[in-house]
């Protein structure tokens, strides 16, 4: 039922825009398919994780360009549990000079790692620092950019269409209403060298009094069958929370460094025995890494989006493009009554791009979780995980 209602709404919007633009749109279809193999190094007992292959991603992106300034974009994710609706919005480019407006289920502009497309990350998954990222939702996003800087703001509500199946649908994303602002600036922007800086702010209001919804400050850098047991993080009941993030990423040719620091100020609904009091709690997360395209190419960069994209395919030899990466990330959820609640990951990456559409990736994730994090989150990370991926984009 939910899927039918969403489909009918999207079709109505499509027809309205077509009539307004007086032209049939140019349709574009893109997507990605990713297959993973996970192998865990485990010494603990009572936390058996499944080794083997799994479908990590099957995503479809549909775009409809009505003219040079109006377009519609839809994103769907397919899994054994059903279909998820991702972003779904109408974009009005240059509605004002150098200003775009998005209406619909819009992304929340927040921090560099979250802004970068997962298809083009040097690592197979995002870091622990993304536990604080806001989610998508229905609303409006206004994006303004100049030659070296950009600012984005989004106001949105609770996400629509997550798990499009009336029997399994559940609003597990509990960011109900919120506003997110991100400003980026590239003070150095040359052919071979650039420096990216950014500042993000997010405010999220939670459900009303008496709601059982909880906020999950939880993320797993290893995703596959049975990996819910090793998510690093906890669920907390909040009235609202704010997140401030700083980002810095210098790049020179094939070399890139990236660092982010995030601080979350959370306002609990009530005290939770053994974890936190009813006073405001402050959580932290960091992400620092480096990647090197050893075959000499560099990653593309967008001032408008404040993000890095695919590796430029300049002077590619017979053996394709090769890339190395290393990253450290930390999630600290210590409170005023419970200290040393943290998780730390050290990740090594190797990627091979034999063609423009194919990627073979390998990550090794060393996980270090404190005893208090294990106790409170009721999870237990393996000492290490080897992740292999075959990914194709079209």
Residue, then its C-alpha position, 0 to 999 in steps of 0.5 A: x500500500x505504501x509503495x503504491x501511494x508513493x508511486x502515485x505521488x511521484x507519477x503525479x509530480x512527474x506529469x505536473x512538471x512535464x505539463x509545466x515544462x511543455x516537453x517530454x523529459x530526457x530520462x537517465x538511468x544509472x546504478x550500482x551493484x556491489x557484492x562483498x565477501x567478509x572474513x572475520x578474525x574472532x577470539x571472543x566466544x558467544x559472538x559468532x559472525x558469518x563469513x561468506x558472500x553477500x549482496x551489499x548494494x543494488x541501487x537504481x538512480x533515475x533522473x528526468x531532465x525537463x530543460x536546462x534548469x528543471x530536473x527530477x531525481x529518484x533513488x531506490x535501494x533493493x535488498x532481501x528485506x524489500x525496496x527503500x526509497x532514497x532521495x526523491x526531489x525536483x531540482x530547480x537549478x539557478x532559480x536565483x543566480x548561482x542558487x539551486x533549490x531542491x524540493x522533495x525528499x532531500x539529502x542533509x548537507x553534512x560533513x565531507x565523508x557524508x557528502x562524498x558518494x559511497x561509490x567513489x570512496x577510497x574505502x568500502x564503507x564510511x567511518x565511525x564518525x558518520x554515527x552522528x550524520x543526519x538522515x534524508x527527509x521530505x523538505x527543501x534544500x537551498x544551495x548557493x555556490x561561487x567560484x571557490x565556496x558554497x553554502x547549503x541548507x536543508x530543512x526536512x522531516x521524517x524520511x518517507x519510504x524506508x522499507x517500502x513494504x507495508x508489513x515490514x515498514x518501520x520508521x527506524x530513522x528517528x530524526x523527525x524534524x531538523x535543519x542542517x547547514x554546511x559551508x565549504x571553501x577551497x582557499x587553494x584551487x589549482x589543477x594539481x593542488x587544492x585545499x578543502x575546508x568546511x563547517x557543518x551544523x545540524x539540529x534534530x528534534x525528536x518525537x514528542x513526549x511518550x514516544x518510544x522512538x530512540x536515536x541510534x548513534x551507531x554505525x558498523x564499518x563492516x556490513x553483511x550477514x549478522x553484522x548487527x552484532x558488531x555495530x559500534x554505538x548505542x541507542x539513546x532517548x533524546x528530546x533533541x540534539x545538535x552536531x557541529x563538524x569541522x573538515x579539512x582535506x588537502x590534495x596534491x595530484x594523486x595524494x589526498x589527506x582527509x580529517x573531520x571532527x564532530x561534537x554532538x550535544x544531546x539533550x536526554x529525555x530522561x536519565x538512563x540508569x548505568x549510562x547517563x543522567x538527565x543533563x546534556x551529554x557531549x559525544x565526540x567522533x573523529x575521522x582521519x585518513x589518507x589515500x594515494x592513487x599509485x598510478x598517478x591520477x587524481x580524484x575529481x572535486x566539485x566546488x558546488x557540492x563541496x565533495x570529491x568524486x571519481x578518480x579522473x581517468x587520465x592516461x590510464x595504462x593497460x593495468x587500470x588504476x590502483x589506489x591505496x588508503x589508510x584511515x583511523x576513526x573513533x567514536x566516543x560516547x562517554x557520558x557524565x556517569x559512564x566513562x571510556x565508552x568508545x570504539x576505534x577502527x584502523x582500516x587499510x584499503x586497496x582498490x583496482x579500477x580495471x575499467x571505468x565501470x568496474x572496481x575490485x576493492x579490499x579492506x582490512x578493518x582492525x576493530x578496538x572496542x572498549x569493555x564499556x562500549x561492549x557492555x552498553x551496546x551489547x555488541x562485540x567487534x571481531x579483532x579484524x575483518x577482511x572485506x572484498x568487493x566487486x562493484x560495478x556502476x552504470 
